[in-house]
Every structure is written in structure tokens, then in C-alpha cells.
Amino acid sequence: RAIMQFALITLVVLPVLPDRTFGPLNVLNPRQIWWMVVLVVGLSLAGYVAYKLLPKSAGVFVAGVLGGLISSTATTVSFSRGARNNPASVPSAALAITLASTVVYIRVLAEIAVVAAPSFWRLAPPLAPMLLASIAGAAVLYVRSRGEADRGSGPTNPTELRSALGFAALYAVVLLLVAGAQRYVGSGGLYAVAGLSGLTDMDAITLSTSRLAAAAQVEHSTAWRAIAMASMSNLVFKAGIAYAL
């Protein structure tokens, strides 16, 4: 069902969308926006299919990695609830959440490579220390929780049309805000937009700023700082979820 829904998103919806810009600031292109939906949903679907095909005995390591592909926020919620109900699973929950947050950086780098390939080596290197720090933290937690097999409650289907439409709307709003902030307020406004949008989703701000940087509408240094700001905002939000649950 998930694969057929992805086919609907990719082969039915995408071809009928107009390939020209609309609206204020001349940055909203329906087909390009939906291409971003296809990219994000495709990454999530790959993790979802792998999660469904692998046996539950694959363990928490696999759950964390695939959770980062699907949704690190949903993974944080799932394992935080599990840790509340079973305090003995706290080390494995911490590992899964950290792994999911680590994979987010890999996902971000992959998205930059796809939508802003010529600018990749100007955007990616400053983000590498955050990835390396996350890998180091995950390695420490892995040593402390080896042998755990709890995979949490499992992810939901990432290809639902409602979710795809929701991301398309979010991406369009973030694209408008980023372009408007850059044009009328400057980098300070862009960082504020990044901090707010990064609370729940890293994809929209990563894709929008990367594409604008590749089109020379945003400085590369400003773009990677905005992505870094969004990632820190996202980490704080997930820490708040873990604490609340």
C-alpha cells in the first residue's frame, strides 16, 4: 500500500502540476515543490520498507537508524514512551534516539547533494562536525546498551497523501519565509525562520535554503548556518519531548 501511494505521488500527481512560478517573491513552483515531496517521501519510504522487512530481532540499532530515515521526531516519541513504561530500557531508548538524530545529518547531506549539487562542498563541510559529534555520542551509547532488541512501537506509513500535502504546504511556507526574510530582513530573519521551522522538521528548511544558495539567492555561509540553526532547534525540541514523556 505504501509503495502504491508513492507511485500515486510520483507518477500521477507530479506530471500534472504546472512547471512555472507563482505568487509573491516569484519562488513558488508547484512542480518543483512536489519534487521535494517526492524526495522526502522517497527517503522515508526506503526506511519504512526496510523496517518492515527486517525481523524484530534486528535490534535497537537498526530501529534507530531506520527511524532517522523515516522520522527522528516520531522515533523520539516512540522510545521515550517505551522508556517511561519500562525504565530498564532507558539505555536502548537513548541509543535509538541518538542514532535517529545522527541519521538526520546524513539525510540533510543527501538532500543537499540532490537539490544543490554544485554547492555541496560549500554547504556540507561546516555541518560535518555536528555529524561526527553525533556519531561519537551514539558509539558510546551503543557500547553501553549492546544486546537490546526493543524496536519501539514502530513507524507509520510515510506515504499517506495527507502527509505529503502537509509537507508540500510546509515547504512552500518555509520557502516564502526564507526568501522574504533574506530580501527584507537579512540573515537574522532567515536564522529566526530556520529556528522555528526546524523545531519539527529539518527537510523543509534544508531544501529551501540549499536551493536558494545554489541559485545564488542566499549566501552559502548564511545557508549552512541556517541549516545548523534548524538542527539545533530540532535537537532542543526532541529533548523537550523526551523530558515531557
N, C-alpha and C positions, 0 to 999 in steps of 0.2 A: 504493500500500500504506500509506504514512504517513497519507494522508487517511482511508482506511477505518479504520485503527486509531484515529484521532482521533474518528471517528464512533462507534466502539465505546465509547471512554472517555466520550464526551459523551451519546450517545443511548441506550445500553444500560445502562451501569453506573450513571450518575448518578441516573436516575429510581427505581431500586430501593433506594437507600440511605435509611435512616431519617433524618428531619429532627428529631432531638432529641439532647440532650446526654447523654453517658455518662461514667463514670469519675471519678477523683479531680479535685477543683477545679472540676468541672462545666464544662469548657471543650472537651470533645471531641464535636463534632457531625459524624457521618460524612458527611452531605450537604455541609455547609459545607467540610469538609476536601477532599472531592472537587471542589468548585467551585474551590478553589485549584489543584488538579491541572489542571483544565480550563484555567484562566487561564494557568498557567505553560507547559503543553504547547502551548497555542494560540499563545503568543508565539514559542516555539521553532519550531513548525511553520511559521509565517509566514516566519521567516528561512530555514528549511531549503528550503521550496518556492522562494523567491526565489533561493537559492544554486544550486539545481538548474536553474532556468530560464534564468538569466543565463549568457552564454558565458564560457569561461575567460579570454578576453581582457579581461573586465571589470576585472581587476587586483586588486592587493592592498588597495586602499582599500575596495572592495566586500566583499572577503573578510573584512576586519577588522570592518566594520560588521555584516555578517550573522553573523559569528562571535560578536559580542557578544549578538545576539538569541538565538542557539542555545545557546552555552556559551563564556564567555570563558576558562574553565579549559582546555577542550578545544582552543580556539584557541591558547592559550599553549603547550600541549604540542606541537601540530602544527607551529607555526612555529619553536619552539625546536629541535625535531629537524631541521627543514629548515636552520636556520642552522648547526647542528653539521656537517651533511653538506656544506654549501655556504657557506663564510664570506662570500662576496661578497653573499649575500642577507641579511646581518645588518641593514642599514638598513630593508629592507622588512619583515623579521620584527618589528623593534622597532615599526614603524608599525602593523602589523596587530594586535599585542598591545595597544598603547596605544589603538587605536581600539576594540577589543573591550572593554577596560576602561572606556572612555568611555561606550560604549553601555549598559554595566551601570547607570550612574547614570540614564540615560533610562528604562531598563527599570524601575528602582526607583521612579522618579517616576510612571510609568504604573501600576504596581501599587498605589501609594498612592492614586492618583486613582480606581482601580476599587473598592478594598475600604474606603477611608476618605475618601470624597469630602468630607464636611463638615469633616474635619480637614486637608485637603490644604494649605491655606495656612498652617497652623501647623506642619506637618511638613516641607514641601518647601523653603522658603527657606533654612534653615540648611545644607541639602545642596547648594544651588546653587554655592557657591564650589568644592566638590570637582569638580563637573561642569565648571565654567569652567576650572579649572586643568588638567583632563584634555584639554579641547578645545585649550587653548594648547599643551600638550605635543605633541598629535597634529598640530597645524598645523605646528610646527617640523619634526617628523619627516617630514611629507608633502612639505615643500619639499626636504628632503634626499634623498628616495627616489622622486621622481616618475618615472613611466615603467615602474616594476616591474610585472610581471604575474603573478608566482608567487602562487598561491592556497593553498598548503599542500596537505595530503593530503585535505582535505575533511571535513565533519562526518558523523556517523552519524545515523540516523533517531531523532528525539527522541520519537516517539510509541509506542515499544515498551512493552507493558503492564508488563513488569518494571520499567522506568524509572519509569513512572507510579506503580506500587505503592511503589517505593523512595522517591519524593518524598513520597507520602502519609504513609508511616511517619516520614520525617524531619520533615515539617511537624508531625505530631501530637506527636512527642517534643519538638520545639522549643517548640510551644505549651504543653505541660505544664511544661517547664523555665522558660519565661518567666513563666507565671502563678505557679508555685511560688516562683521567685526573687523576684518582686515582692511576694508575700504574706508570705514567711517571712524573706527576707534583705534586701530593699530593692534600691535601684538598683545597688549594687555587684555583687550577684549577677546582676542582669539583664545588666550590661555583660560579665561573665565568660561568660555563656551566649552573648551576641552575638559575642564574640571567638572562641569555639570553633566555633560553628555557621557563622560567616562564613568560616572557612578554606576550605571547599569549595563553599559555596552561599549566595548572598545572598537568594534568593527566600523561603526559609522564615522567616528572622528578620524580613525586611521585612514580609511578610504578617501574621505573628503579632503583632508589636508595633503595626503600623498598626491592625489590627482591635481590639486591646485599647485603644489610645488612643482610637479612635472610640467605643468603648463606655464610656469614662471609667474603665477599669480600670487604666490606666497614664497617668502624666502625659505631656503632649505633649513636653515638653523631655526627659524620660527616653527616650521612644520614638525621637526623632530622633537622640539621642546614641548609642543602642544601634545604630541603623542605620549611623551613621557609624563606630562601633567595628567593626562587622562588615565594612564596606567596607575599612577599613584593614587588618584581619586578612586579608581576601581578597587585597589587593594584595601583602602580605608573602608570602603563600603562593604566589602566582603568580611573584613574584620568585625565590623559592626553587626553583620548578620550572624557570624559565629558567636559573638558575645551575647546577642539577644536570644539565640536559640539554645 
